[in-house]
Amino acid sequence: MNRELKRVSILALLMFVTLFVSSTIIQYVQAEALSADPRNSRTLFESYSVERGPILVGGEPIAYSQPSDDNYKFQRIYANGPLYAGLTGYIPVNGEATGLERSLNDYLSGQSSSQFFDQINRLISGQDPMGASVDVAIDPVLQQAAWDALGDYAGAVYVSEPSTGRILAMVTKPTYDPNALVVHDSAQVQATYEGLLADPTDPLFNRATGGDMNPPGSTFKLVVVAAALESGRYTPESTFPNPPTLQLPGTDTIVRNSGGGTCGPGAVVTLADALRLSCNIPMAELGMELGDTAIREQAEKFGFNSEFEIPTATEVSTYPRVLDEPQTGLSAFGQGEGLRATPMQMAMVSAAIANGGIVLHPNLVDEITAPDFAPLQEFEPREFGRAISEETANTMVQMMVNGVENGAASNARIDGVSVAGKTGTAENGESDPYTLWFTGFAPADDPQYAITVLVEDGGGLGQEGYGNLIAAPVAKQVLEAVLNK
């Protein structure tokens, strides 16, 4: 009998210990992660019963909560919703939140572990619960300028601060109004959401950081030139054969320069002129000489094949793991299967060149503040790593300035300001419209803004549009607005 009681006692003790350990893990170790998990519908619903913290731009709310006269208690409001939808996202009454509303839900709803004592104080004092406020790095003047400059084009404008990685503007079009997705009617929200999903223009995509990824075209030549200079085997004066066409080895693929013909006069062309004039043939020759490993390693130093949270999730820009010689030749001017980039990634390339070769983690948020104005989290610049030497960066700055002053990026010129830039015109298929790019920074002698412009569908011109015709003027308009403010 004693033996049986002992067994039962041991079993009961083991069950108690198991329950104690699992409860401790759930309530303390995993509490914050579980609370932030977007699948946790209970937490999402409960967040409507508190005054959700605002998302601020320049001290003004672009997302805030106001009392409502229904069971949800508060209604989420998005000021100038379409302008900021790409970063705020939305928090629906059914389904998953998106954007900052999702990634910072635990702070905005007041449920983060760092807000525990504030919750206790409010409970004791009888105050209503309230979420923390989130200050984003966006410059409202720059954001509006980017919106206006992009106009009716499908695409994106991304602007960052080269020395810190702070995201100063992030515009994506077509877009949507998040206010239509947060009404307190689940059937209406579902119908609106399904309509946006069915829209062939994909307004729910944030083209600045993801969406239907595009080949980077000639903007990727910056990565290849960086790899060449870093190898120590090439200088801006290194020369390459200058034929009017190039057949890639072992294939029927013919490479041509934009507009046809050779890359300037002469039997050979320098690396500096090949970049300035954005010629494909010498870049393909260079790429095949370097090899795919050297190009991939350089691309990864700039951030390709890496995940970044800003703190919202972003798509990974990719350079393929293994390429044969002809595929490497195509990749050297930003074409080929598997080579895809976001505007954020190409801005990181330009920003690193502007920043003496050092890549910074992109960051959308400056500070998270409790309702009593106590700072809960302050974001500091974080280095991703050194992509190129300072000497290589200085050399490339001048090469990019030459491209704007008297090269293929001439439509980005601004009177009285030195601009560094590179255009791109990426092919998407035999008869598909081109994707148009510009990436660069200004002022070139004291870089304050790194900018990338993406325009899809050829800017409405199919295969007649090109980067310098459409993307470069958009960048110019944005930079002029912010440099003159």
C-alpha positions as CSV (number, residue, x, y, z in Angstrom):
1,M,0.0,0.0,0.0
2,N,2.8,2.4,0.9
3,R,4.6,1.5,-2.3
4,E,1.4,2.4,-4.3
5,L,1.0,5.7,-2.5
6,K,4.6,6.5,-3.1
7,R,4.2,5.9,-6.8
8,V,1.1,8.0,-7.0
9,S,2.8,10.8,-5.0
10,I,5.8,10.8,-7.3
11,L,3.5,10.8,-10.4
12,A,1.5,13.7,-8.9
13,L,4.7,15.6,-8.1
14,L,6.1,15.1,-11.6
15,M,2.8,16.4,-13.1
16,F,2.9,19.4,-10.8
17,V,6.5,20.1,-11.8
18,T,5.7,19.7,-15.5
19,L,2.7,22.1,-15.1
20,F,4.8,24.6,-13.2
21,V,7.6,24.6,-15.8
22,S,5.3,24.8,-18.8
23,S,3.3,27.6,-17.2
24,T,6.5,29.5,-16.3
25,I,7.7,29.2,-19.9
26,I,4.4,30.3,-21.4
27,Q,3.8,33.2,-18.9
28,Y,7.4,34.6,-18.7
29,V,9.8,33.1,-21.3
30,Q,7.4,33.1,-24.3
31,A,4.9,35.7,-23.2
32,E,6.1,38.5,-25.4
33,A,6.6,36.3,-28.5
34,L,3.1,34.8,-28.1
35,S,1.6,38.2,-27.6
36,A,3.2,39.5,-30.8
37,D,2.3,36.4,-32.8
38,P,-0.1,37.6,-35.5
39,R,-2.0,34.3,-35.2
40,N,-3.0,35.2,-31.7
41,S,-6.5,36.5,-32.5
42,R,-7.3,37.0,-28.8
43,T,-4.5,39.5,-28.4
44,L,-5.5,41.2,-31.6
45,F,-9.1,41.6,-30.5
46,E,-8.1,42.7,-27.0
47,S,-6.0,45.4,-28.6
48,Y,-9.2,47.1,-29.7
49,S,-10.3,47.5,-26.1
50,V,-7.4,49.8,-25.2
51,E,-6.4,53.1,-26.7
52,R,-3.8,51.9,-29.2
53,G,-0.7,54.0,-29.3
54,P,-0.1,56.4,-32.2
55,I,2.4,56.1,-35.0
56,L,4.0,59.5,-35.5
57,V,5.8,61.3,-38.4
58,G,7.4,64.5,-37.4
59,G,5.5,64.5,-34.2
60,E,2.1,64.3,-36.0
61,P,0.0,61.1,-35.8
62,I,-0.4,59.2,-39.1
63,A,-2.2,56.4,-37.2
64,Y,-4.2,56.9,-34.0
65,S,-7.2,55.5,-32.1
66,Q,-10.3,57.4,-31.1
67,P,-13.3,56.3,-29.0
68,S,-16.1,54.5,-30.8
69,D,-19.7,53.8,-29.6
70,D,-19.6,50.0,-30.4
71,N,-18.2,46.9,-28.7
72,Y,-14.7,47.6,-30.1
73,K,-14.4,50.7,-27.9
74,F,-11.8,52.4,-30.2
75,Q,-11.6,53.1,-33.9
76,R,-8.3,53.1,-35.7
77,I,-7.8,56.2,-37.9
78,Y,-5.1,56.6,-40.6
79,A,-4.4,60.2,-41.5
80,N,-3.5,60.5,-45.2
81,G,-3.8,56.8,-45.3
82,P,-2.7,56.0,-48.9
83,L,0.5,58.1,-48.5
84,Y,1.7,56.1,-45.5
85,A,0.0,52.7,-46.0
86,G,3.2,51.1,-47.1
87,L,4.7,51.6,-43.6
88,T,1.8,51.7,-41.2
89,G,-0.1,48.8,-42.7
90,Y,-3.4,48.2,-40.9
91,I,-5.0,46.2,-38.0
92,P,-8.3,44.7,-39.1
93,V,-11.1,43.4,-36.9
94,N,-10.6,40.0,-38.6
95,G,-7.4,38.6,-40.2
96,E,-3.8,39.6,-39.6
97,A,-2.3,43.0,-39.1
98,T,0.3,44.3,-41.5
99,G,3.2,46.8,-41.5
100,L,4.2,48.5,-38.3
101,E,0.8,47.7,-36.9
102,R,1.9,44.0,-37.0
103,S,5.6,44.2,-36.2
104,L,5.1,46.5,-33.2
105,N,1.7,45.3,-32.1
106,D,2.9,44.4,-28.6
107,Y,4.1,48.0,-28.0
108,L,1.2,49.7,-29.7
109,S,-1.3,47.6,-27.8
110,G,0.6,48.1,-24.5
111,Q,1.3,44.4,-24.1
112,S,5.1,44.4,-24.3
113,S,7.1,43.2,-21.3
114,S,8.7,46.6,-21.0
115,Q,5.3,48.1,-20.4
116,F,4.4,45.7,-17.5
117,F,4.9,48.2,-14.7
118,D,3.1,50.9,-16.6
119,Q,0.1,48.6,-16.9
120,I,0.3,47.9,-13.1
121,N,0.5,51.6,-12.3
122,R,-2.5,52.4,-14.6
123,L,-4.5,49.6,-12.9
124,I,-3.8,50.9,-9.4
125,S,-4.5,54.5,-10.3
126,G,-7.7,53.6,-12.2
127,Q,-6.4,55.0,-15.5
128,D,-7.5,53.3,-18.7
129,P,-4.9,51.1,-20.4
130,M,-3.0,52.8,-23.3
131,G,-0.4,51.7,-25.8
132,A,3.0,53.2,-26.6
133,S,3.7,55.6,-29.4
134,V,6.0,54.9,-32.2
135,D,8.1,57.7,-33.8
136,V,9.2,56.8,-37.3
137,A,12.2,58.3,-39.2
138,I,10.2,59.4,-42.2
139,D,10.6,63.1,-43.2
140,P,7.1,64.3,-44.1
141,V,8.4,66.8,-46.7
142,L,10.4,64.1,-48.4
143,Q,7.6,61.6,-48.2
144,Q,5.2,64.0,-49.9
145,A,7.8,65.0,-52.5
146,A,8.4,61.3,-53.3
147,W,4.6,60.8,-53.6
148,D,4.2,63.8,-55.9
149,A,7.2,62.9,-58.1
150,L,6.1,59.3,-58.7
151,G,2.8,60.6,-59.9
152,D,0.7,57.9,-61.7
153,Y,3.6,55.5,-62.2
154,A,3.5,52.0,-60.7
155,G,6.6,51.7,-58.6
156,A,8.4,53.0,-55.6
157,V,10.6,55.7,-54.2
158,Y,12.9,54.9,-51.3
159,V,15.2,57.5,-49.6
160,S,17.6,56.8,-46.7
161,E,20.3,58.6,-44.7
162,P,23.6,57.1,-45.8
163,S,25.4,57.6,-42.4
164,T,22.7,56.0,-40.3
165,G,20.4,53.8,-42.4
166,R,17.3,55.8,-41.3
167,I,14.5,55.5,-43.9
168,L,13.4,59.1,-44.7
169,A,10.8,58.3,-47.4
170,M,9.1,55.1,-48.6
171,V,6.4,55.5,-51.2
172,T,4.8,52.7,-53.1
173,K,2.2,52.9,-55.9
174,P,-0.5,51.8,-56.6
175,T,-1.6,51.8,-53.0
176,Y,-4.8,51.6,-50.9
177,D,-6.5,53.4,-48.0
178,P,-6.1,51.4,-44.8
179,N,-9.1,53.1,-43.3
180,A,-11.3,50.9,-45.5
181,L,-9.8,47.8,-43.9
182,V,-10.4,48.8,-40.2
183,V,-14.1,49.5,-40.1
184,H,-15.9,47.6,-37.4
185,D,-17.7,45.3,-39.9
186,S,-15.9,42.1,-40.6
187,A,-18.0,41.3,-43.7
188,Q,-17.2,44.7,-45.2
189,V,-13.5,44.4,-44.3
190,Q,-13.4,40.9,-46.0
191,A,-15.0,42.2,-49.1
192,T,-12.7,45.2,-49.4
193,Y,-9.7,42.9,-48.8
194,E,-10.7,40.4,-51.4
195,G,-11.2,43.3,-53.9
196,L,-7.7,44.5,-53.3
197,L,-6.3,41.0,-53.7
198,A,-8.1,40.7,-57.0
199,D,-6.9,44.0,-58.3
200,P,-4.3,43.3,-61.1
201,T,-2.2,46.3,-60.1
202,D,-1.4,44.7,-56.7
203,P,-2.0,47.7,-54.5
204,L,-1.3,45.7,-51.3
205,F,2.4,45.2,-52.4
206,N,5.0,47.4,-50.9
207,R,7.2,47.8,-53.9
208,A,9.8,49.6,-52.0
209,T,10.7,46.6,-49.9
210,G,9.2,43.6,-51.8
211,G,6.2,42.7,-53.9
212,D,6.7,41.2,-57.3
213,M,10.5,41.5,-57.4
214,N,12.2,43.1,-60.3
215,P,15.6,42.5,-62.0
216,P,17.9,45.5,-61.1
217,G,19.1,46.1,-64.6
218,S,22.1,48.3,-65.0
219,T,22.0,49.6,-61.4
220,F,23.6,46.3,-60.6
221,K,26.7,47.3,-62.6
222,L,27.7,49.2,-59.4
223,V,28.1,45.9,-57.6
224,V,30.1,44.4,-60.5
225,V,32.4,47.5,-60.7
226,A,32.9,47.4,-56.9
227,A,33.9,43.7,-57.2
228,A,36.4,44.5,-60.0
229,L,38.0,47.4,-58.1
230,E,38.1,45.4,-54.8
231,S,39.9,42.6,-56.6
232,G,42.9,44.8,-57.2
233,R,43.1,43.6,-60.8
234,Y,41.2,46.5,-62.3
235,T,41.1,50.3,-62.2
236,P,38.8,52.8,-63.8
237,E,41.3,52.9,-66.8
238,S,41.2,49.2,-67.4
239,T,40.1,48.4,-70.9
240,F,37.9,45.9,-72.6
241,P,37.2,44.9,-76.2
242,N,34.5,47.1,-77.7
243,P,32.5,45.2,-80.3
244,P,29.0,46.1,-81.4
245,T,27.6,42.7,-80.3
246,L,28.7,39.9,-78.1
247,Q,27.6,36.2,-78.3
248,L,27.7,34.6,-74.9
249,P,29.9,31.4,-75.0
250,G,28.0,28.2,-75.7
251,T,24.7,30.0,-76.4
252,D,22.7,31.8,-79.1
253,T,22.3,34.8,-76.7
254,I,23.5,38.0,-78.2
255,V,24.3,41.0,-75.9
256,R,23.9,44.5,-77.3
257,N,24.5,47.9,-75.8
258,S,21.5,50.2,-75.3
259,G,20.8,51.8,-78.6
260,G,23.1,49.4,-80.4
261,G,26.6,49.9,-81.7
262,T,29.8,50.1,-79.7
263,C,30.4,51.7,-76.3
264,G,31.8,55.0,-77.7
265,P,34.4,55.2,-80.4
266,G,37.5,53.0,-80.4
267,A,38.4,49.3,-80.4
268,V,38.5,49.3,-76.6
269,V,36.6,51.0,-73.8
270,T,37.6,51.8,-70.3
271,L,35.8,50.6,-67.2
272,A,35.0,54.2,-66.3
273,D,33.4,54.9,-69.7
274,A,31.5,51.5,-69.6
275,L,29.8,52.6,-66.4
276,R,29.4,56.2,-67.4
277,L,27.7,55.2,-70.6
278,S,26.0,52.1,-69.1
279,C,27.2,49.7,-71.7
280,N,26.3,46.1,-71.5
281,I,29.0,44.4,-73.6
282,P,32.1,45.4,-71.6
283,M,30.2,44.7,-68.4
284,A,29.4,41.2,-69.6
285,E,33.0,40.7,-70.5
286,L,34.1,42.0,-67.1
287,G,31.5,39.8,-65.3
288,M,32.7,36.6,-67.0
289,E,36.3,37.5,-66.2
290,L,35.5,38.0,-62.5
291,G,33.3,34.9,-62.2
292,D,30.0,34.4,-60.4
293,T,31.7,33.7,-57.0
294,A,33.4,37.1,-56.9
295,I,30.2,38.9,-57.9
296,R,28.0,37.0,-55.5
297,E,30.4,37.7,-52.6
298,Q,30.4,41.4,-53.4
299,A,26.6,41.5,-53.7
300,E,26.3,39.8,-50.3
301,K,28.5,42.3,-48.7
302,F,26.0,44.9,-49.9
303,G,23.1,42.9,-48.4
304,F,21.9,40.6,-51.1
305,N,20.8,37.2,-49.9
306,S,20.2,38.5,-46.4
307,E,17.0,39.2,-44.4
308,F,16.3,42.6,-43.0
309,E,13.6,43.8,-40.7
310,I,13.1,47.5,-40.5
311,P,11.3,46.4,-38.2
312,T,8.6,45.3,-40.7
313,A,9.6,42.3,-42.7
314,T,11.1,42.9,-46.2
315,E,11.8,40.6,-49.1
316,V,15.3,39.2,-49.7
317,S,17.1,40.6,-52.7
318,T,18.8,37.6,-54.4
319,Y,21.9,36.8,-56.4
320,P,21.8,33.1,-57.5
321,R,24.1,30.6,-55.7
322,V,25.5,29.0,-58.8
323,L,25.8,30.5,-62.3
324,D,27.6,29.3,-65.4
325,E,29.7,31.6,-67.6
326,P,27.0,33.0,-69.9
327,Q,24.6,33.5,-67.0
328,T,27.3,35.3,-65.1
329,G,27.7,37.6,-68.2
330,L,24.0,38.4,-68.1
331,S,24.1,39.1,-64.3
332,A,26.9,41.6,-64.8
333,F,24.4,44.0,-66.3
334,G,21.5,43.1,-64.0
335,Q,19.7,40.5,-66.0
336,G,19.1,36.7,-65.8
337,E,17.0,34.3,-63.8
338,G,17.2,34.6,-60.0
339,L,18.8,38.1,-59.9
340,R,16.2,40.3,-58.2
341,A,16.4,43.4,-56.0
342,T,14.2,45.8,-54.1
343,P,14.6,49.5,-54.2
344,M,15.7,49.3,-50.5
345,Q,18.5,47.0,-51.5
346,M,19.8,49.2,-54.3
347,A,19.6,52.2,-52.0
348,M,21.8,50.3,-49.6
349,V,24.3,49.9,-52.4
350,S,24.3,53.6,-53.2
351,A,24.3,54.5,-49.5
352,A,27.3,52.3,-48.8
353,I,29.3,54.0,-51.6
354,A,28.3,57.4,-50.2
355,N,29.2,56.2,-46.7
356,G,32.8,55.3,-47.4
357,G,32.0,51.7,-48.1
358,I,30.1,50.8,-44.9
359,V,26.6,49.3,-45.1
360,L,24.1,50.3,-42.4
361,H,21.0,48.3,-41.4
362,P,17.9,50.1,-42.8
363,N,15.7,51.4,-40.0
364,L,12.2,52.9,-40.1
365,V,11.7,53.7,-36.4
366,D,13.5,56.3,-34.3
367,E,11.9,55.7,-30.9
368,I,9.1,53.9,-29.0
369,T,7.7,56.0,-26.0
370,A,5.4,55.0,-23.1
371,P,2.2,57.0,-22.4
372,D,4.1,58.8,-19.7
373,F,6.7,59.8,-22.3
374,A,9.4,57.5,-20.9
375,P,11.5,56.0,-23.7
376,L,11.0,52.3,-24.0
377,Q,13.3,51.7,-27.0
378,E,15.6,54.0,-28.9
379,F,17.1,52.8,-32.2
380,E,20.7,53.4,-32.9
381,P,22.6,53.0,-36.2
382,R,23.8,49.5,-36.7
383,E,26.5,48.4,-39.2
384,F,25.8,45.5,-41.4
385,G,29.5,45.4,-42.5
386,R,32.1,46.9,-44.8
387,A,31.2,46.3,-48.5
388,I,34.2,48.1,-50.1
389,S,37.3,50.0,-49.0
390,E,37.1,53.7,-48.5
391,E,39.4,54.1,-51.5
392,T,37.1,52.1,-53.7
393,A,34.1,54.1,-52.5
394,N,35.8,57.4,-53.3
395,T,36.6,56.1,-56.8
396,M,33.1,55.0,-57.4
397,V,31.6,58.3,-56.1
398,Q,33.5,60.1,-58.9
399,M,32.5,57.5,-61.5
400,M,28.8,57.9,-60.5
401,V,29.1,61.7,-60.6
402,N,30.5,61.4,-64.1
403,G,27.4,59.3,-65.1
404,V,25.1,62.2,-64.1
405,E,27.2,65.0,-65.4
406,N,27.9,63.6,-68.9
407,G,26.6,60.1,-69.0
408,A,23.6,57.8,-69.0
409,A,22.1,59.4,-65.9
410,S,22.1,63.0,-67.1
411,N,18.5,63.7,-66.4
412,A,19.3,63.6,-62.6
413,R,21.4,66.7,-62.9
414,I,20.6,69.5,-60.5
415,D,22.0,73.0,-60.9
416,G,24.4,73.9,-58.2
417,V,24.4,70.3,-56.6
418,S,26.7,67.5,-57.4
419,V,24.6,64.3,-57.8
420,A,26.0,60.8,-58.0
421,G,23.8,58.3,-59.8
422,K,23.2,55.2,-62.0
423,T,20.2,54.4,-64.1
424,G,18.9,51.0,-65.1
425,T,16.6,49.6,-67.8
426,A,15.7,46.0,-67.0
427,E,14.2,43.5,-69.4
428,N,11.4,41.2,-68.2
429,G,10.6,39.1,-71.3
430,E,10.7,39.3,-75.1
431,S,7.7,41.6,-75.3
432,D,7.1,42.7,-71.7
433,P,7.5,46.3,-70.6
434,Y,10.9,47.2,-69.1
435,T,11.5,48.0,-65.5
436,L,13.1,51.4,-65.0
437,W,15.5,52.4,-62.3
438,F,17.6,55.1,-60.8
439,T,19.8,54.9,-57.7
440,G,22.2,57.5,-56.3
441,F,22.9,60.1,-53.7
442,A,23.3,63.8,-53.1
443,P,25.1,66.0,-52.5
444,A,27.9,63.8,-53.8
445,D,30.6,65.7,-51.8
446,D,28.5,65.5,-48.5
447,P,25.9,62.8,-49.0
448,Q,22.7,63.4,-47.0
449,Y,20.2,61.4,-49.1
450,A,20.5,58.0,-50.9
451,I,17.6,57.5,-53.2
452,T,16.3,54.7,-55.4
453,V,13.4,55.0,-57.9
454,L,11.7,52.1,-59.4
455,V,9.1,52.4,-62.2
456,E,7.4,49.3,-63.5
457,D,5.6,48.6,-66.8
458,G,8.0,50.8,-68.7
459,G,6.4,53.9,-67.2
460,G,3.5,53.4,-69.6
461,L,5.9,53.3,-72.6
462,G,6.4,49.5,-72.8
463,Q,9.8,48.9,-74.2
464,E,10.3,52.5,-75.3
465,G,10.8,53.7,-71.7
466,Y,14.3,53.7,-70.2
467,G,15.8,54.7,-66.8
468,N,17.2,58.1,-67.7
469,L,14.0,59.1,-69.4
470,I,11.6,58.4,-66.6
471,A,13.3,57.2,-63.3
472,A,16.1,59.8,-63.2
473,P,13.7,62.8,-63.4
474,V,11.6,61.4,-60.6
475,A,14.8,61.2,-58.4
476,K,15.8,64.7,-59.5
477,Q,12.4,66.1,-58.4
478,V,12.5,64.4,-55.0
479,L,16.1,65.6,-54.3
480,E,15.3,69.1,-55.4
481,A,12.4,69.3,-53.0
482,V,14.3,68.2,-50.0
483,L,17.5,70.1,-50.8
484,N,15.6,73.3,-51.2
485,K,13.3,72.9,-48.2
